[in-house]
């Protein structure tokens, strides 16, 4: 696997391993806890990517016994460390911020369903983003992110979800003024 072939998931996994997540399960847990507001991955993405990274010589996996279970523990190789460092230090080649939200997709088409569908979708979006905002605020109140970069991404996530909640409340008020009253 040449460096140019690494996708976002592979790079994220290299970063998670560098932070100390050494198994596919730990990578998933760390991603869900610390990075979910801007990067998500499933086990179905993580394990195949770990195999590809190992085949490319960027991580090395070793089998360990833990209790009665066998697990594969990964660590970065020198080439993996250099690949991660190169990616982190390369000039801006970032893709535009991409939002993938089924709630926004449903809102986009909600007028087709008629009735109260638009109001219900805005309310659902608000509740979802209030929940995410609460999770992020709890992360901030806990021990806090261990690095400056992690703290900055946390603050950006808080700002984004705060703004979405505010937008939803404004949209709900607008819809209430139209002929689509809230319950």
Long-range contacts (C-beta under 8 A, 24 or more apart in sequence): 1-52, 1-53, 1-55, 1-56, 1-58, 3-83, 3-86, 3-87, 6-83, 6-87, 8-39, 9-41, 9-45, 9-46, 9-49, 10-49, 10-52, 10-53, 11-84, 11-87, 12-39, 12-41, 13-41, 13-46, 13-49, 13-50, 13-53, 13-59, 14-53, 14-58, 14-59, 14-76, 14-80, 14-83, 14-84, 14-87, 15-84, 17-59, 17-74, 17-75, 17-76, 17-80, 18-76, 18-81, 18-84, 22-73, 22-74, 22-75, 23-71, 23-72, 23-73, 23-74, 24-50, 24-72, 25-71, 33-139, 34-139, 34-145, 34-150, 35-153, 37-132, 37-136, 37-153, 37-154, 37-157, 37-160, 37-161, 38-153, 38-156, 38-157, 50-74, 53-80, 58-83, 101-125, 103-128, 116-180, 118-175, 118-180, 119-172, 119-175, 119-176, 119-180, 119-181, 119-182, 122-168, 122-171, 122-172, 122-175, 123-168, 123-172, 123-182, 125-164, 125-168, 126-164, 126-165, 126-168, 126-169, 126-172, 129-161, 129-164, 129-165, 129-168, 130-165, 132-157, 132-161, 133-158, 133-161, 133-162, 133-165, 136-161
